[in-house]
Amino acid sequence: MAITMEQALASSEFHDPQDRPCESKQGPIRWRRNGRTQTWKTRPEEFRIPVKFGLYSYGNIRHHSPGFHAAEDCPVEAYRR
């Protein structure tokens, strides 16, 4: 599953199943949006989403980031928003 441009602009929570799968006992690692999605006029298919996890972990999800998916597309029903 990949994040689409529509999800990049609208979703507020993303899951990273590479570190902890959605099917695990603790559930997926949930990254929350931490700002506006950056897009480029010269590269309309590319984006960058600033995200945070917990109090001190920050990062970016890019158009080519493997494994990330929006919370509403989570394969485990309990973790969909």
Secondary structure, DSSP 8 states (H G I E B T S, - for coil): ----HHHHHH--EEEETTTS-TTSSS--EEEEE-S--EE-SS-TT-EEEEEEETTTEEEEEETT-SS-EEGGG-SSGGG--
